[in-house]
Amino acid sequence: MHAVANEPPILVNLTWPRAWEALSALGATEREARRIWAAAVKRRARMEDLVGLEQVRRVIVERVRAHFVAPRLEVLARRTDPADGFTKYLFALPDGKRVEAVRIPIFDTHYVVCVSSQVGCALACDFCATGRMGFSRNLLPWEIAEQVLAIRDEADRPVRGVVFMGMGEPMLNYRNVIAAAQILSHPAGAAIDSRAITISTAGWVPMIRRYTAERHPYRLAVSLTSAIPEKRAVVMPIEKRWPLEQLWAAVREHALARRTRAMLAYVMVAGFNTGWEDAVALKRLVGDTPVKIDLIDVNDATGRYRPPGKEELERFRDYLQILGCPVVRRYSGGKSIEAACGMLANTG
């Protein structure tokens, strides 16, 4: 937390149950509380905008205005990749720090927003620009939700999905990430289908287990990148903290509890993790656990890591047939504006 002592509370920082508790303490009925919270989240209403809110007593509105504040994130820059329509947003946080989010076009019908959950990241994955920044702080729930709400407000089509795959490791900001997801998915909030919200992790095992135990409805994606521990440790230092054996036990537990396929993100690096031995190791690790593998080209502006060429990619996909599971190549757009996976670094 970074809030200043005695700073007025932020209504959009509260999930609906907490908002109802706080608003009822100010004398609001449940109907009034829901209208007020919905206005703050769904319409990004300022406190002064609540005056005249239908079916809410003026005395309640005045109490809410005196008790809560409704800050917004400032958009410092927005850039669109002319090749694929991905748009990167640079937001200023109240303390002057900055984060980026990406608006992803899905066909011609809607958008998905890739949000950041931290300023920087402590996990230091070697191929990731955010990891090279180091860690600054966690984002609060409203700062995460506001990325989606701000982008949605100026979008020319609906925002129907959210992926926690921007800056930061979501599982190291667990409580705030879950709260943000609850705010975004609540019918009186942003009303985004919980099944269209994906929370990604590089493999923080205790939080994966907690996530499974708490039975959250959002999808979980795990960044694997290699099933060979020595290789994974080279590019993902988290392997030394939570080894593959422990990670896979938690992933399998989640897949079986949810009765769904485990979603594995596999960042492909040319000449490094796309050989026959990598496919065999993946088969050995996965075993009989139902999985779906998303293949993602590495994106490294430094040029140290390169994605596989066409022949190498096709050969690796052929190798992966031994798993007998869905293997999808996930498009990572916005490369020309450094908005693709692994490229977010507050560059605007």
N, C-alpha and C positions, 0 to 999 in steps of 0.2 A: 504494500500500500504506500502511496505517496501523498495522500491528501494532507492538507495543512490542518493543524489542530483548530477546532471550532469552525471549520469551513462548512457552509450550509450543505446538507445532503443533496444528492443528485437523484431525481426520481427514476431516470432511465438506468440507474445503477442497480435498481432493485428488480428481482424477479417478481412475478405477480403475487405469490403468497406473501412475500416481504412487503411489497407495496400495499397490499390490502391491509396488512397489520399496521403499517405506519399511517395510512390514510384513515383507517377506522379510529385510530387514537386521536385523530384530529376531528372526529365526529362525523365522518362520511359514512353513508350507507354503502353496502357492497355495490349497488348499481352506480352510485356516484363515483366510487373509487375506481371501478372498471372504466368508466367514461374518461376520468381524468388520466389514468395510466395509459389507456389506449391513445388518447390525444398526444401524450408526451412521447410515446414510442412510435405509433403508427403514422402520426402526422408531424412528428418532431416539433410539437408546439412549444413555444416559449412560455414562460409563466404568465406573461401579460396576455398571451393568446387565449388563456383559459377563461377570461372574462366573457360572459355571454354563452358559455358552454351549456348546451341544452340539457335540461333535467338535472342540473347540479346547482344547489343553492349557492347564492352569492357569498354567504358567510363562509362556506366550505372553501370556495375558490380563494377567498382572501387569506384564509388560514394556510392553504397549500402554497400560495404565492409568498407568504411570509416565511414559510418553513423550508421550501425546496428551491433549488436552482436548476436551470436547464441549459448547460453549456453545449456548444457544438464544436466539432473539429474544423479547423480552417484548411481548406484545400489550397495548398501552395502551388501545385502544378498538376496538370493532367496531360498525358501524351498518348496518342493512339498510333498503333502500328498499322501503316497503310496496307500491309500485306494480308493481315488476317483480322483486323478490327479489335484486337486486344487493347484495352486502355489501362494505363498505369496511373494511379493517383498517389500524390505525395501529400500527406496530412501533417499538420503541425498540432502537437499535443499542448495542453495548457501550460506545461512546464518548459516548453520550447523544444523538447525532443521531437523527433519525426519518425513516422512509419509510412510504409507503402502498402497499397492494396491494389488488386487487379480485377477489372471487369472483363469477364470472359463471355463472348457471344456463343450461344448454342443455337446452331442453325440460324434461322431468321425469326425465331419465336420468342426467345427469352435470354436472360443473362444468369450467370453464376458469378458470385463475388468471392475472390480468394482474399482472406483477411489475415492480418498479422495479429499475434497474441502477445508478443514481447517486443521491446526495443532491443534489437540485436538478438544474439543467441549464445548460450554458454557451451553448446555441444561441439562446436568447432569442426563440423564435417569439412573435409579438406577441399571438396569440390564446390562448396556453397559460399557465395559472397556474403550472405548474412552471418554465417559461422565465422568468417574472418573479421567481422566487426567486433566480436566479443559481446558480452551481455551488459545491458544498462539497467533495465527494469521491466517488471510485468505491466501489462495493460490492465486497466480496470474493466469490468463488464461493459460499462457505457462506452468506453473508448473502442472496444471491439465492435459492439453493436452499431455504433455511430458510423463506422466505415461503411457498413452495408446500407444504413439508412440514408447517408449522404449521397452515395452512389445511386441508390434507387430513386431518390428524389429528382435527379436530372436525367434518368435513363429514358430512352424512347420506347422501351419495351419492358415487361415485368422482370423483376429479379426473383427467381424461383429456386435458387440453391445457394449454399454457402459452403466453402471448403476452408478449413483451418490449416492452410498449407503455405501461408505467407511467412513473414519474419517471426522467428522464435520457435520454441518447442512447446506446443500446447499443453503437454502433460506436466510441464514444470510450472505452469500457471493454471493448474487444474480447476480450482474452485471458480476462478473468474471466467475461464473458458466455458465451463458447464453453465454458469449463470448466464453468460452471453447467449449461448445456444438456446437456453430456456426462454430468454427474452425474445429472441428472433423467431422461435417456433410457436410461441403462444398465440392463439387465435386473436387475442386483443392486442398482441404485440405486432411483430412484422408478419405473422401468419405464414411463415415459410414451413413447408412440410418437413417434419423432423427426419423423414427418410431421405430428404434432399440436402441434409447437412452432414458433412464428413469431417471428422476430427482425425488429424494425422499425427503420427509420432515416430520418432527415430528409434524408439524401443525402450522407453522408461518403464521397466517391468512392474514396480509396485503400483504405479498409477493405472497401468493396463488392467491389473488384477482388481483394483478398486473400481474402475470403470465397469468391468464385467459384473462385479458383485452388486453395484448400484443399478444395474439393468437400464442404463440410459438408452433411448431409442435411436440415437444418432449412429451413423456408420463410422467404423474405425478403419483407418488405413495405416499400415505399418511399413516404414521404409526399411527395406532389407539390403539391397544393393550387392550383397554377396552371401552365399551360404557357406563359404569357407572362412572360418574365424580369422585366420591370419590376414587374408585379403581385406575382410571387412574392417579390421582394426586399423589398417593403413589409411583408409579414407573416412572412417566413422569411429572416432575415439570412444564412443559410448560402448563399443564392443568390449573394452577393457573393464568397464563398470558393470555392465549387464550382458554377459556372454550369450551367444546364440542359443545355447542349450536352455538357459533360463528364459530367454525371450520367447523361444518357440513354445515352451510349456505354457506360458501365459497367453500366447496367441491361439494355441490349440484350445485351451480352456475357454477362451472367448468365443471361438467359432462354434464349439459344441454347445455352449450355453445359449448362444443366439440361434443355433440351427441354421447357420448361414456360412457362406464361403469367407474365409479370411482374405482380406484385400491386401495384397503385397505390392508395394511400389519398388521397382527394380531399376535403379539409375544405371544405364549402360555406358561404360567407358571403353573406348576402343583399345583392343589389345590387353585388356585387364580382367574383365569379368564376363566375357561372352564366349568362352570356350566350352568344349565338351565336358571338361572336368567341373566347370561351374554348373552345368545342367545336371550332372550326376550328383553333385553335392546338394543341389536344391531338391532333387528327387529324394535323396536320403533324409534330408531335414524335414521335408513336408510329410513324408510317409502317407498315411491314409487320411490326413486332415484335408477337408475340402477347402480349396483355395482358388483365388482368381489373381492372376499376375498382370500388373500394368507395367509395361516396358516404357521407360522414359529416357530420352536422349539426355546425356549430361550437358549442362549449359555453363560454360566457364569462360568468362570474358578475358581471363588472363591467358587462355590458350594452353594451359598446362594439361588439361583433360579435354579429350575430343570424343565426340559421339562416334559410334561405328558407322562405316560406310554401308552401302546397300548390300553388298555381298556378305559382309560380316554379320549384318543384322539378319538377313534371310537364313544364313547358316545357323545362327543362334536360335532363331524361332523354330527351325527344324529340330534342333537338339532338344528343345523344351517340350516337344511332343511326347517325350517319355513320361512326362508328369500326368498326361491325360486330363488336363484342366484347361479352363479358358485362359488364353494368353492374348492380351490386348495391347497394342501400341498406343499409348496415350499421347495425344498431341500437346506439346508444350509451346504455346504461341507467345508472341510479343518479343521475340528475340532482338529485333532491331532497336527496341526501346528498353532493353534489359528488364523485361517484365516476365520472362519465362522462369520455370522452376529453378530455384537455386541462384537467381540473379538479383534478388531484391537487396538493396543496400543503401537506401535513402539518397539515391542519386537524382531522383526526380524525373 
